[in-house]
Amino acid sequence: MSTPSPAALPIRRLTHRDLTACADLSEDRGWPREEHKWGFLLAAGTGYGIDDPEGGLVSACVVTEYGPQQRPDLGAIGMVLVAERHARQGIGRRLMRHVLAAMGTTPLTLHATPNGRPLYEELGFKTTGRAEMVRGHFRADGYRPTVATRAATGGDLSAILRLDEEVFGADRTHIVTRLPAFADQLRVAEENGRIIGYAAAWPNMDTHVVGPLVARDTETAKALLASLAAHTDRPLRTDIDVRHEELLAWAREHGLESVAFNAVMTYGIPELPGDWSRRFAPVTVAAG
């Protein structure tokens, strides 16, 4: 019996049981395995995939929805991968079309690499912003924060959730409440007993990824980034909205080097909701 062509294979929902297959797919494309991140995304979002009759996955992606469950305000698409042996056969396009159909009228966003961008443009996504990935060992080099920061406690959660929804423009409770278990650090910036920013650092292979980074202003963002760096020996990595030029210049002065640029794209909305001036970095580019 002949093996069905990948174009005819069914698309199904992924579950936590597919974690190893998702990590194998990442590795197949030369990405890190990122099992910790895959686990988080599969728990908080909806995975879609195509099984390879010979084992493993032909393709996968994850959609993280925000806002009311029945009528989400926004969906973030990430981890769109096709196995090397099945590349350039239209499989990624087919999977994306399936996701677009499944999401109906829900506005969508994604971070696109230069390689992925033409496909998303063809599907109707528009570039509405850019993010710069920086990475390296942070050097304090005499930096003195002007804003107080501390480790978050359980009592801070409701204030963090209120601030996050205001800045992100949609309810992210299901993401934010998972951060204490997902991240190695969760810190808040405070002024007169009021939380004016928060940030997490979560483990990803040999780095700590800083995200989300939500702050009242650049000085608050700097204080949070420096405080996370002070509590880890690993290099930091984060994806900063390029409009935050001052934070990016400061980060580069303190040891973080530019690694890549991604296009921030939207579908069904002219720009992302919320307040970009206080939104410095996403939880992860896969989840917005």
Secondary structure by P-SEA (a helix, b strand, c coil): ccccccccbbbbbbcccaaaaaaaaaaaaccccaaaaaaaaaaabbbbbbbcccccccccbbbbbccccccccbbbbccccccccccccaaaaaaaaaaaaaaccccbbbbbcccaaaaaaaacccccbbbbbbbcccccccccccbbbbbbcccaaaaaaaaaaaaacccaaaaaaaccccccbbbbbbccccccccbbbbbccccccccccccccaaaaaaaaaaaaaacccbbbbbccccaaaaaaaaaaacbbbcccccccccccccccccccccccccccccc
